[in-house]
Amino acid sequence: MAIPRTRPGNYPAFLSYGFRPFFLLGSIWGGLAVLAWLPILSGRLETASLFAPVDWHAHEMIFGFLPAIVTGFLLTAIPNWTGRLPVQGLPLALLAALWLAGRVVISLSAYTGWVVALAVDCAFLLVVVATAAREIVAGRNWRNLKVVVPVSALLAANLVFHLEAHLAGSADIGRRLGIAVGLVLIMIIGGRIIPSFTRNWLVRANPGRLPEPFGRFDAVAIVSSAAALGLWSIFPDSPLSAALLLVAGTLNLARLARWAGYRTFRDPLVLVLHAAYLFLPVGLIVAGLAVLYPETLPPASGIHVLGVGAIGSMTLGVMARATLGHTGRELRADAGTCVIFAAIALAAPVRFAAVLLPDVPALLHVSAALWVAAFFGFAALYGGALMLPRAGAMRTNGSRAAAR
């Protein structure tokens, strides 16, 4: 639940909570980076980055877009966990500026040099880890300290990406490691919020079977999946990697089935989270099959189901719900929100088809257009809510002004 706590100060509402700047900036960058990717891929647009074009695209999706959304979520969730005031005002503005600086130095690293690009880009996640750990420890909320581990792993994967790109010319391992950490974050955070939101809605609107609580099975699924993804990141052609990915996919399908998602079709805000999580086991199974049958399934097939489907859909669903809840608006998906949910859900299968049918370039363009529509659509639909004070605060202020 949203617990509005802010410290009075001379800063705009945009800097009152972490989700506000990071959801808006992240969604805009998510759209812009993909919009730029197609002309870069075709050679019609050049970057001043030291990264190869494919690495620039992968980096800005995995270590640019994704950390912005994760940071917005964490800086908003942690005050609810700890009861402490959120990071806001000037410290939040400086953190957002550091994230923006990372996007600039990555795209201009041919001028800044790879060491400066690495230092500035990795500094953001380092500060996020330190800030999250400080707040959780200060609030003595020890059980949530574990969330710092995958964020630290994302920082380590980013460091590997930079070093590998510089030393080897391509960041293949860094790419897979970054995706792997993003997926583990979805398993941990999604495994917490999806059953919770589902239970809350079902108790209120559709009594009957409820999601299973977190138990030993969930822990086994997460640990097994993390091991499978770690091995696949380093040994992507190993039959053992394939076997473990298939097992991980099956475990996560069973985990999702325990959450009663089929009973949530009347609430798109809940349903989208179940649909997003479904892309995770499907992507793991496709990635495993791609190792065993590379002549039929190119390696990129599983990566794009996981990246576009699981990560893209989950981030969009979480951003929409969190924005509505934390800005005092009704937790209801309007027509525009349903459209952007549909766009991101379609982007993944179309991108998968584009990998299988490389001679049909229209598929790649359609998938990119759907992704851009989803995230630019979010910025257009929710930008006002992210920039303005909470709905309740606006009504209160308006009443006070009228009373005067």
C-alpha positions as CSV (number, residue, x, y, z in Angstrom):
1,M,0.0,0.0,0.0
2,A,1.1,3.5,-0.7
3,I,2.1,5.3,2.5
4,P,2.6,9.0,1.7
5,R,5.4,10.4,3.7
6,T,7.3,13.4,2.6
7,R,9.5,16.0,4.2
8,P,8.4,19.6,3.7
9,G,10.8,21.4,1.4
10,N,11.2,23.7,-1.6
11,Y,11.2,21.0,-4.3
12,P,8.6,20.0,-6.9
13,A,6.3,17.0,-6.5
14,F,8.4,15.4,-9.2
15,L,11.2,15.0,-6.6
16,S,9.1,13.8,-3.7
17,Y,9.4,10.1,-4.4
18,G,11.8,7.9,-6.3
19,F,9.2,6.4,-8.7
20,R,8.4,9.9,-10.1
21,P,11.6,10.8,-11.9
22,F,12.8,7.3,-12.6
23,F,9.6,5.9,-14.0
24,L,9.2,8.9,-16.3
25,L,12.9,9.1,-17.4
26,G,13.2,5.3,-17.7
27,S,10.1,5.0,-19.9
28,I,11.2,7.9,-22.2
29,W,14.6,6.4,-22.5
30,G,13.2,2.9,-23.1
31,G,11.3,4.3,-26.1
32,L,14.1,6.5,-27.4
33,A,16.7,3.8,-27.2
34,V,14.7,1.4,-29.3
35,L,13.6,4.2,-31.7
36,A,17.3,4.9,-32.3
37,W,18.2,1.3,-32.5
38,L,16.7,0.5,-35.9
39,P,18.5,3.3,-37.8
40,I,21.7,2.3,-35.9
41,L,21.3,-1.3,-36.9
42,S,20.8,-0.4,-40.6
43,G,23.7,2.0,-40.6
44,R,21.7,5.1,-41.2
45,L,22.6,6.5,-37.8
46,E,26.0,6.3,-36.0
47,T,26.7,6.7,-32.3
48,A,29.9,8.1,-30.7
49,S,30.0,5.1,-28.4
50,L,32.9,2.7,-28.1
51,F,30.4,-0.1,-27.8
52,A,29.6,-2.1,-30.9
53,P,26.1,-1.2,-32.1
54,V,24.6,-4.5,-30.7
55,D,26.3,-3.9,-27.4
56,W,25.1,-0.3,-27.2
57,H,21.6,-1.5,-27.7
58,A,21.9,-4.3,-25.2
59,H,23.6,-2.1,-22.6
60,E,21.1,0.6,-22.7
61,M,18.2,-1.8,-22.3
62,I,19.8,-3.9,-19.6
63,F,21.9,-1.4,-17.7
64,G,20.2,1.9,-18.7
65,F,16.5,1.4,-18.9
66,L,16.1,-1.5,-16.4
67,P,18.1,0.1,-13.5
68,A,16.0,3.2,-13.8
69,I,12.8,1.3,-13.2
70,V,14.3,-0.9,-10.5
71,T,15.6,2.2,-8.7
72,G,12.2,3.9,-8.9
73,F,10.6,0.8,-7.4
74,L,13.1,0.4,-4.6
75,L,13.2,4.0,-3.5
76,T,9.4,3.9,-3.3
77,A,9.0,0.5,-1.6
78,I,11.8,0.9,1.0
79,P,10.0,3.7,2.9
80,N,7.0,1.4,3.2
81,W,9.2,-1.4,4.5
82,T,11.1,0.7,7.0
83,G,8.7,3.5,8.0
84,R,11.5,6.0,7.1
85,L,11.1,9.1,4.9
86,P,11.9,8.5,1.2
87,V,14.9,9.8,-0.6
88,Q,13.6,13.1,-2.0
89,G,14.5,16.6,-3.1
90,L,18.1,17.4,-3.9
91,P,19.5,13.9,-3.2
92,L,16.9,12.4,-5.5
93,A,17.7,15.0,-8.2
94,L,21.4,14.3,-8.0
95,L,20.7,10.5,-8.3
96,A,18.6,11.1,-11.4
97,A,21.3,13.4,-12.8
98,L,23.9,10.6,-12.2
99,W,21.7,8.2,-14.2
100,L,21.3,10.7,-17.0
101,A,25.1,11.2,-17.0
102,G,25.6,7.5,-17.5
103,R,23.4,7.6,-20.6
104,V,25.4,10.5,-22.0
105,V,28.9,9.0,-21.4
106,I,27.9,5.7,-22.8
107,S,26.7,7.3,-26.0
108,L,29.8,9.6,-26.2
109,S,32.4,7.2,-24.9
110,A,34.4,7.6,-28.1
111,Y,35.2,11.0,-26.7
112,T,35.2,10.4,-23.0
113,G,37.1,7.2,-23.1
114,W,36.0,3.8,-21.8
115,V,37.3,4.3,-18.2
116,V,35.2,7.4,-17.7
117,A,32.2,5.7,-19.2
118,L,32.7,2.7,-16.9
119,A,33.2,4.9,-13.8
120,V,30.2,7.2,-14.4
121,D,27.9,4.5,-15.6
122,C,28.7,2.0,-12.7
123,A,28.6,4.8,-10.1
124,F,24.9,5.0,-10.4
125,L,24.2,1.5,-9.4
126,L,26.8,1.7,-6.7
127,V,25.0,4.7,-5.2
128,V,21.7,2.9,-5.5
129,V,23.0,-0.2,-3.7
130,A,24.6,2.0,-0.9
131,T,21.4,4.1,-0.5
132,A,19.1,1.0,-0.4
133,A,21.4,-0.7,2.1
134,R,21.6,2.4,4.3
135,E,17.9,2.9,4.4
136,I,17.1,-0.8,5.1
137,V,19.7,-1.0,7.9
138,A,18.7,2.3,9.4
139,G,15.1,1.0,9.5
140,R,16.2,-2.3,11.0
141,N,14.2,-4.0,8.2
142,W,16.6,-6.9,8.0
143,R,14.4,-9.4,6.1
144,N,14.4,-7.0,3.1
145,L,18.1,-6.5,3.0
146,K,18.3,-9.5,0.6
147,V,17.0,-7.3,-2.2
148,V,20.3,-5.5,-2.2
149,V,22.0,-8.7,-3.4
150,P,20.5,-8.8,-6.9
151,V,21.0,-5.1,-7.4
152,S,24.6,-5.6,-6.4
153,A,24.8,-8.4,-8.9
154,L,23.4,-6.1,-11.6
155,L,26.2,-3.7,-10.8
156,A,28.8,-6.5,-11.1
157,A,27.3,-7.6,-14.4
158,N,27.5,-4.0,-15.7
159,L,31.2,-4.0,-14.7
160,V,31.8,-7.3,-16.5
161,F,30.0,-5.8,-19.6
162,H,32.3,-2.8,-19.7
163,L,35.5,-4.8,-19.2
164,E,34.5,-7.5,-21.7
165,A,33.5,-5.0,-24.4
166,H,36.8,-3.2,-24.0
167,L,39.0,-6.3,-23.8
168,A,37.2,-8.7,-26.1
169,G,35.4,-6.3,-28.4
170,S,32.0,-7.8,-27.6
171,A,30.1,-8.2,-24.3
172,D,28.4,-11.6,-24.9
173,I,28.8,-12.8,-21.3
174,G,27.9,-9.4,-19.8
175,R,24.7,-9.3,-21.9
176,R,23.5,-12.6,-20.6
177,L,24.6,-11.9,-17.0
178,G,22.6,-8.7,-17.1
179,I,19.5,-10.4,-18.4
180,A,19.9,-13.2,-15.8
181,V,20.1,-10.7,-12.9
182,G,17.0,-8.9,-14.3
183,L,15.1,-12.1,-14.4
184,V,16.1,-13.1,-10.9
185,L,14.8,-9.7,-9.7
186,I,11.5,-10.5,-11.4
187,M,11.4,-13.8,-9.6
188,I,12.1,-12.2,-6.2
189,I,10.0,-9.0,-6.5
190,G,7.4,-10.4,-8.8
191,G,7.1,-13.5,-6.6
192,R,6.3,-11.1,-3.8
193,I,3.9,-8.6,-5.4
194,I,2.0,-10.7,-7.8
195,P,0.5,-13.1,-5.3
196,S,-0.1,-10.2,-2.9
197,F,-1.9,-8.0,-5.4
198,T,-3.8,-11.0,-6.7
199,R,-4.9,-12.0,-3.2
200,N,-6.0,-8.5,-2.4
201,W,-8.1,-8.2,-5.5
202,L,-9.7,-11.7,-5.3
203,V,-10.7,-11.3,-1.6
204,R,-12.4,-8.0,-2.6
205,A,-13.9,-8.9,-6.0
206,N,-13.8,-12.6,-6.8
207,P,-13.9,-14.8,-3.6
208,G,-12.7,-18.3,-4.1
209,R,-9.3,-19.9,-4.7
210,L,-6.4,-17.7,-3.5
211,P,-2.7,-17.7,-4.4
212,E,-0.5,-20.0,-2.5
213,P,1.8,-18.3,0.0
214,F,5.6,-18.1,-0.5
215,G,7.1,-21.5,0.5
216,R,9.9,-23.9,0.0
217,F,8.8,-24.6,-3.6
218,D,9.2,-20.9,-4.5
219,A,12.7,-20.8,-2.9
220,V,13.7,-23.9,-4.8
221,A,12.4,-22.4,-8.1
222,I,14.3,-19.1,-7.6
223,V,17.6,-20.8,-6.6
224,S,17.4,-23.4,-9.4
225,S,16.6,-20.7,-11.9
226,A,19.5,-18.5,-10.7
227,A,21.9,-21.4,-11.0
228,A,20.6,-22.2,-14.5
229,L,20.9,-18.6,-15.7
230,G,24.3,-18.2,-14.2
231,L,25.6,-21.3,-16.0
232,W,24.0,-20.3,-19.3
233,S,25.5,-16.8,-19.0
234,I,29.0,-18.3,-19.0
235,F,28.5,-21.5,-20.9
236,P,25.7,-20.7,-23.4
237,D,26.3,-23.8,-25.6
238,S,26.5,-26.4,-22.8
239,P,23.9,-29.2,-22.8
240,L,23.9,-28.9,-19.0
241,S,22.9,-25.2,-19.3
242,A,20.0,-26.3,-21.6
243,A,18.8,-29.0,-19.2
244,L,18.9,-26.6,-16.3
245,L,17.0,-23.9,-18.2
246,L,14.3,-26.3,-19.1
247,V,14.0,-27.4,-15.5
248,A,13.9,-23.7,-14.4
249,G,11.2,-22.9,-17.0
250,T,9.1,-25.8,-15.8
251,L,9.4,-24.8,-12.1
252,N,8.4,-21.3,-12.9
253,L,5.4,-22.4,-14.9
254,A,4.3,-24.4,-11.8
255,R,5.1,-21.4,-9.6
256,L,2.9,-19.1,-11.7
257,A,0.1,-21.7,-11.7
258,R,0.0,-21.5,-7.9
259,W,-1.0,-17.8,-8.0
260,A,-4.5,-18.2,-9.5
261,G,-3.9,-15.8,-12.3
262,Y,-6.7,-17.3,-14.4
263,R,-9.2,-15.7,-12.0
264,T,-8.0,-12.1,-12.6
265,F,-9.2,-11.4,-16.1
266,R,-11.5,-8.6,-14.9
267,D,-8.6,-6.6,-13.5
268,P,-5.9,-5.7,-16.2
269,L,-3.6,-4.2,-13.6
270,V,-3.3,-7.7,-11.9
271,L,-3.6,-9.7,-15.1
272,V,-0.7,-8.0,-16.8
273,L,1.6,-9.1,-14.0
274,H,0.7,-12.7,-14.5
275,A,1.1,-12.4,-18.3
276,A,4.5,-10.8,-17.8
277,Y,5.6,-13.5,-15.5
278,L,4.4,-16.1,-18.0
279,F,7.0,-14.8,-20.5
280,L,9.7,-15.8,-18.0
281,P,9.2,-19.6,-18.0
282,V,8.4,-19.5,-21.7
283,G,11.6,-17.6,-22.4
284,L,13.7,-20.0,-20.2
285,I,12.3,-23.0,-22.1
286,V,12.9,-21.4,-25.5
287,A,16.5,-20.5,-24.4
288,G,17.1,-24.1,-23.4
289,L,15.7,-25.5,-26.6
290,A,17.8,-22.9,-28.6
291,V,21.0,-24.5,-27.0
292,L,19.9,-28.0,-28.0
293,Y,18.5,-27.1,-31.5
294,P,20.4,-24.0,-32.7
295,E,19.6,-24.8,-36.3
296,T,15.9,-24.3,-35.5
297,L,16.0,-21.7,-32.8
298,P,18.7,-19.1,-32.9
299,P,20.2,-18.1,-29.5
300,A,18.6,-14.6,-29.8
301,S,15.1,-16.2,-29.7
302,G,15.0,-16.9,-26.0
303,I,16.9,-13.7,-25.1
304,H,14.2,-11.6,-26.8
305,V,11.3,-13.5,-25.2
306,L,12.9,-12.9,-21.8
307,G,14.0,-9.3,-22.5
308,V,11.0,-7.9,-24.4
309,G,8.4,-10.2,-22.9
310,A,9.3,-10.8,-19.2
311,I,11.3,-7.7,-18.4
312,G,9.4,-5.3,-20.7
313,S,5.9,-6.4,-19.6
314,M,6.8,-6.6,-15.9
315,T,8.4,-3.2,-15.8
316,L,5.4,-1.6,-17.6
317,G,2.8,-3.3,-15.3
318,V,4.7,-2.4,-12.1
319,M,5.1,1.2,-13.2
320,A,1.4,1.7,-14.1
321,R,0.2,0.1,-10.8
322,A,2.7,1.9,-8.6
323,T,2.1,5.3,-10.2
324,L,-1.7,5.0,-9.7
325,G,-1.3,3.8,-6.1
326,H,1.3,6.3,-5.0
327,T,-0.3,9.3,-6.6
328,G,-3.6,8.8,-4.9
329,R,-5.5,7.6,-8.0
330,E,-7.9,4.8,-8.4
331,L,-6.3,1.4,-9.1
332,R,-8.1,0.9,-12.4
333,A,-6.7,0.5,-15.9
334,D,-8.3,2.9,-18.3
335,A,-8.6,2.2,-22.0
336,G,-5.2,3.8,-22.8
337,T,-3.5,1.7,-20.1
338,C,-5.1,-1.5,-21.6
339,V,-3.7,-0.4,-25.0
340,I,-0.1,-0.1,-23.8
341,F,-0.4,-3.4,-22.0
342,A,-1.6,-5.0,-25.2
343,A,1.3,-3.4,-27.1
344,I,4.0,-4.7,-24.9
345,A,2.4,-8.2,-24.8
346,L,2.4,-8.3,-28.6
347,A,5.9,-6.9,-29.0
348,A,7.5,-10.1,-27.6
349,P,5.9,-12.7,-29.9
350,V,6.5,-10.4,-32.9
351,R,10.1,-10.0,-31.9
352,F,10.4,-13.8,-31.5
353,A,9.0,-14.2,-35.0
354,A,11.5,-11.6,-36.3
355,V,14.3,-13.8,-35.0
356,L,12.9,-16.9,-36.8
357,L,12.2,-15.0,-40.0
358,P,15.1,-12.6,-40.5
359,D,14.1,-12.2,-44.2
360,V,10.9,-10.4,-43.1
361,P,12.3,-7.1,-41.8
362,A,8.8,-5.8,-41.3
363,L,8.5,-8.0,-38.2
364,L,11.4,-6.3,-36.5
365,H,9.9,-2.8,-37.2
366,V,6.5,-3.9,-36.0
367,S,8.0,-5.2,-32.7
368,A,10.0,-2.0,-32.2
369,A,6.9,0.1,-32.9
370,L,4.9,-1.8,-30.4
371,W,7.6,-1.4,-27.7
372,V,8.0,2.3,-28.4
373,A,4.2,2.8,-28.3
374,A,4.0,1.0,-25.0
375,F,6.7,3.1,-23.2
376,F,6.0,6.4,-24.9
377,G,2.4,5.7,-24.2
378,F,3.1,5.2,-20.5
379,A,5.0,8.5,-20.4
380,A,2.1,10.3,-22.1
381,L,-0.6,8.7,-20.0
382,Y,1.1,8.9,-16.6
383,G,3.5,11.8,-17.1
384,G,1.0,14.2,-15.5
385,A,0.5,12.1,-12.5
386,L,4.2,11.7,-12.1
387,M,4.8,15.4,-12.3
388,L,1.9,16.7,-10.1
389,P,1.2,16.3,-6.4
390,R,-0.9,13.4,-5.1
391,A,-4.5,13.6,-6.1
392,G,-5.6,13.9,-2.4
393,A,-3.0,16.6,-1.7
394,M,-4.2,18.6,-4.8
395,R,-7.8,18.4,-3.5
396,T,-6.7,19.5,0.0
397,N,-4.7,22.4,-1.3
398,G,-7.6,23.5,-3.5
399,S,-10.0,23.4,-0.6
400,R,-7.6,25.5,1.5
401,A,-7.2,28.1,-1.2
402,A,-11.0,28.3,-1.6
403,A,-11.4,28.7,2.1
404,R,-9.1,31.7,2.1
